[in-house]
């Protein structure tokens, strides 16, 4: 192709197609009360402790709380089901899986 406009148009078309297909393959990010396969499901009968407020802060910094020893991972499992409210998110971000003790 010697026409520069045709090359530009073809390049833009390929870029748009690539973005479309890449966007289609990305799973929905885990969201509390979401609908996708990675949705974070919490037991509605258990109210969140004040330490989880604001939730946005807790979602980002809870690893620090566990890693600093302020809370043990097993303490989290009193209220959280690791398969429904931990590991779906941990898988999404590539974090270590939470394992329930037998």
Backbone as CSV, one residue per row, in Angstrom:
resi,resn,N_x,N_y,N_z,CA_x,CA_y,CA_z,C_x,C_y,C_z
1,UNK,0.844,-1.177,0.000,0.000,0.000,0.000,0.889,1.240,0.000
2,UNK,0.702,2.031,-0.997,1.502,3.245,-1.083,0.739,4.467,-0.616
3,UNK,-0.554,4.333,-0.418,-1.377,5.450,0.021,-1.254,5.587,1.535
4,UNK,-0.675,6.681,2.054,-0.491,6.823,3.501,-1.811,6.857,4.263
5,UNK,-2.860,7.396,3.685,-4.161,7.419,4.370,-4.714,6.013,4.522
6,UNK,-4.502,5.169,3.545,-4.971,3.786,3.637,-4.221,3.042,4.733
7,UNK,-2.925,3.293,4.839,-2.118,2.653,5.883,-2.582,3.112,7.259
8,UNK,-2.833,4.386,7.412,-3.313,4.930,8.691,-4.680,4.350,9.031
9,UNK,-5.579,4.307,8.044,-6.924,3.767,8.277,-6.851,2.291,8.661
10,UNK,-6.032,1.525,7.994,-5.868,0.108,8.312,-5.286,-0.066,9.711
11,UNK,-4.288,0.737,10.057,-3.671,0.667,11.382,-4.677,0.986,12.478
12,UNK,-5.469,2.020,12.276,-6.490,2.389,13.271,-7.546,1.296,13.398
13,UNK,-7.924,0.706,12.286,-8.901,-0.387,12.317,-8.382,-1.589,13.078
14,UNK,-7.139,-1.958,12.832,-6.537,-3.081,13.551,-6.391,-2.778,15.038
15,UNK,-6.014,-1.551,15.375,-5.889,-1.165,16.782,-7.240,-1.221,17.483
16,UNK,-8.286,-0.752,16.817,-9.635,-0.784,17.402,-10.084,-2.225,17.605
17,UNK,-9.832,-3.094,16.633,-10.216,-4.503,16.756,-9.457,-5.163,17.903
18,UNK,-8.176,-4.872,18.026,-7.373,-5.430,19.103,-7.898,-4.991,20.465
19,UNK,-8.187,-3.712,20.618,-8.738,-3.213,21.886,-10.071,-3.866,22.200
20,UNK,-10.902,-4.061,21.193,-12.200,-4.693,21.410,-12.017,-6.108,21.940
21,UNK,-11.157,-6.903,21.278,-10.979,-8.295,21.685,-10.252,-8.428,23.011
22,UNK,-9.304,-7.576,23.298,-8.624,-7.611,24.592,-9.611,-7.259,25.690
23,UNK,-10.432,-6.264,25.457,-11.439,-5.869,26.445,-12.449,-6.961,26.703
24,UNK,-12.759,-7.756,25.707,-13.725,-8.840,25.857,-13.160,-9.997,26.677
25,UNK,-11.845,-10.183,26.672,-11.260,-11.318,27.358,-10.965,-11.028,28.831
26,UNK,-11.015,-9.783,29.254,-10.727,-9.441,30.642,-11.940,-9.758,31.521
27,UNK,-11.752,-10.517,32.597,-12.886,-10.778,33.486,-13.250,-9.520,34.260
28,UNK,-14.512,-9.451,34.664,-14.950,-8.327,35.489,-14.168,-8.383,36.799
29,UNK,-13.705,-7.241,37.255,-12.936,-7.231,38.501,-13.835,-7.599,39.672
30,UNK,-13.274,-8.204,40.708,-14.074,-8.580,41.867,-14.673,-7.347,42.541
31,UNK,-15.968,-7.396,42.800,-16.674,-6.293,43.428,-17.595,-6.872,44.501
32,UNK,-17.620,-6.229,45.663,-18.548,-6.656,46.721,-19.972,-6.510,46.206
33,UNK,-20.760,-7.558,46.382,-22.150,-7.617,45.922,-22.245,-7.507,44.398
34,UNK,-21.182,-7.884,43.686,-21.198,-7.863,42.227,-21.936,-9.063,41.671
35,UNK,-21.892,-9.205,40.338,-22.641,-10.282,39.691,-21.764,-11.276,38.946
36,UNK,-20.526,-10.955,38.646,-19.673,-11.833,37.864,-19.183,-13.030,38.656
37,UNK,-18.433,-13.930,37.985,-17.936,-15.120,38.675,-16.935,-14.797,39.777
38,UNK,-16.368,-13.610,39.753,-15.414,-13.210,40.791,-16.039,-12.295,41.835
39,UNK,-17.352,-12.169,41.846,-18.024,-11.270,42.786,-17.688,-11.656,44.225
40,UNK,-17.490,-10.660,45.054,-17.219,-10.878,46.478,-18.562,-11.072,47.171
41,UNK,-18.736,-12.230,47.786,-19.993,-12.538,48.469,-19.759,-12.579,49.968
42,UNK,-20.522,-11.779,50.663,-20.420,-11.744,52.119,-21.725,-12.270,52.710
43,UNK,-21.633,-12.851,53.886,-22.819,-13.336,54.578,-23.629,-12.130,55.026
44,UNK,-24.875,-11.976,54.518,-25.667,-10.797,54.883,-26.039,-10.756,56.363
45,UNK,-25.930,-11.877,57.060,-26.263,-11.907,58.473,-25.145,-11.397,59.370
46,UNK,-23.970,-11.168,58.790,-22.824,-10.701,59.572,-22.553,-9.244,59.212
47,UNK,-22.596,-8.375,60.216,-22.319,-6.961,59.954,-20.814,-6.735,59.972
48,UNK,-20.368,-5.827,59.142,-18.933,-5.527,59.058,-18.483,-4.805,60.318
49,UNK,-17.331,-5.184,60.852,-16.814,-4.476,62.030,-16.359,-3.071,61.657
50,UNK,-16.245,-2.219,62.642,-15.833,-0.841,62.383,-14.427,-0.769,61.809
51,UNK,-13.624,-1.813,62.033,-12.274,-1.814,61.465,-12.291,-1.893,59.944
52,UNK,-13.409,-2.297,59.369,-13.530,-2.412,57.911,-14.044,-1.120,57.270
53,UNK,-14.122,-0.073,58.057,-14.676,1.173,57.532,-13.586,2.240,57.503
54,UNK,-13.437,2.930,56.405,-14.166,2.805,55.146,-13.677,1.593,54.350
55,UNK,-14.583,0.937,53.656,-14.293,-0.294,52.940,-13.183,-0.111,51.909
56,UNK,-13.155,1.030,51.243,-12.139,1.267,50.214,-10.729,1.223,50.820
57,UNK,-10.560,1.786,52.024,-9.267,1.745,52.696,-8.920,0.305,53.043
58,UNK,-9.887,-0.408,53.585,-9.655,-1.783,54.030,-9.254,-2.683,52.872
59,UNK,-9.891,-2.497,51.716,-9.576,-3.331,50.560,-8.118,-3.171,50.140
60,UNK,-7.587,-1.987,50.269,-6.210,-1.725,49.846,-5.207,-2.145,50.922
61,UNK,-5.502,-1.865,52.174,-4.502,-2.014,53.233,-4.656,-3.243,54.120
62,UNK,-5.649,-4.114,53.886,-5.785,-5.277,54.768,-4.559,-6.190,54.748
63,UNK,-3.814,-6.292,53.631,-2.596,-7.112,53.713,-1.599,-6.569,54.735
64,UNK,-1.506,-5.250,54.864,-0.596,-4.665,55.848,-1.007,-5.036,57.263
65,UNK,-2.304,-5.057,57.519,-2.803,-5.391,58.855,-2.419,-6.828,59.204
66,UNK,-2.554,-7.733,58.229,-2.197,-9.135,58.459,-0.673,-9.287,58.540
67,UNK,0.052,-8.671,57.607,1.509,-8.818,57.582,2.192,-8.187,58.793
68,UNK,1.586,-7.147,59.369,2.143,-6.503,60.564,1.840,-7.293,61.832
69,UNK,0.986,-8.304,61.736,0.640,-9.106,62.901,-0.481,-8.511,63.727
70,UNK,-1.122,-7.443,63.233,-2.240,-6.847,63.969,-3.462,-7.763,63.936
71,UNK,-3.516,-8.622,62.939,-4.624,-9.559,62.760,-4.054,-10.797,62.090
72,UNK,-4.502,-11.968,62.522,-4.055,-13.197,61.875,-5.016,-13.545,60.746
73,UNK,-4.500,-14.203,59.712,-5.355,-14.603,58.599,-6.512,-15.476,59.099
74,UNK,-6.249,-16.333,60.075,-7.305,-17.205,60.603,-8.410,-16.398,61.287
75,UNK,-8.074,-15.227,61.832,-9.098,-14.375,62.430,-10.101,-13.916,61.378
76,UNK,-9.623,-13.709,60.170,-10.497,-13.264,59.082,-11.525,-14.333,58.737
77,UNK,-11.134,-15.597,58.907,-11.985,-16.699,58.466,-13.141,-16.985,59.413
78,UNK,-13.212,-16.267,60.535,-14.397,-16.393,61.385,-15.621,-15.861,60.648
79,UNK,-15.435,-14.833,59.832,-16.549,-14.211,59.107,-16.485,-14.431,57.599
80,UNK,-15.278,-14.602,57.057,-15.110,-14.697,55.608,-14.982,-16.142,55.159
81,UNK,-15.667,-16.483,54.085,-15.478,-17.758,53.409,-14.379,-17.508,52.375
82,UNK,-13.253,-18.176,52.523,-12.105,-17.873,51.663,-12.408,-18.084,50.183
83,UNK,-13.295,-19.010,49.846,-13.610,-19.261,48.434,-14.542,-18.213,47.838
84,UNK,-15.339,-17.554,48.662,-16.327,-16.605,48.145,-15.964,-15.149,48.400
85,UNK,-15.093,-14.903,49.362,-14.801,-13.499,49.664,-13.316,-13.188,49.764
86,UNK,-12.459,-14.148,49.476,-11.016,-13.876,49.529,-10.317,-14.297,48.247
87,UNK,-10.395,-15.580,47.932,-9.559,-16.127,46.869,-9.948,-15.682,45.468
88,UNK,-11.205,-15.316,45.255,-11.558,-14.805,43.928,-10.820,-13.487,43.672
89,UNK,-10.742,-12.640,44.652,-10.018,-11.378,44.522,-8.508,-11.620,44.513
90,UNK,-8.027,-12.492,45.381,-6.607,-12.794,45.430,-6.135,-13.351,44.089
91,UNK,-6.943,-14.203,43.456,-6.589,-14.743,42.136,-6.521,-13.631,41.108
92,UNK,-7.451,-12.718,41.172,-7.522,-11.624,40.196,-6.274,-10.753,40.245
93,UNK,-5.774,-10.493,41.457,-4.607,-9.601,41.580,-3.288,-10.377,41.698
94,UNK,-3.355,-11.699,41.710,-2.141,-12.503,41.782,-1.562,-12.639,43.179
95,UNK,-2.415,-12.489,44.192,-1.944,-12.614,45.585,-2.037,-14.066,46.042
96,UNK,-1.331,-14.376,47.112,-1.336,-15.717,47.690,-2.754,-16.106,48.110
97,UNK,-3.123,-17.349,47.838,-4.452,-17.832,48.203,-4.586,-17.974,49.718
98,UNK,-5.781,-17.744,50.223,-6.083,-17.912,51.641,-6.509,-19.366,51.828
99,UNK,-5.865,-20.058,52.753,-6.156,-21.472,52.993,-6.760,-21.605,54.369
100,UNK,-7.942,-22.212,54.434,-8.591,-22.461,55.714,-7.888,-23.616,56.400
101,UNK,-7.682,-23.507,57.691,-7.069,-24.603,58.445,-8.075,-25.726,58.610
102,UNK,-7.610,-26.978,58.546,-8.542,-28.107,58.727,-9.030,-28.191,60.138
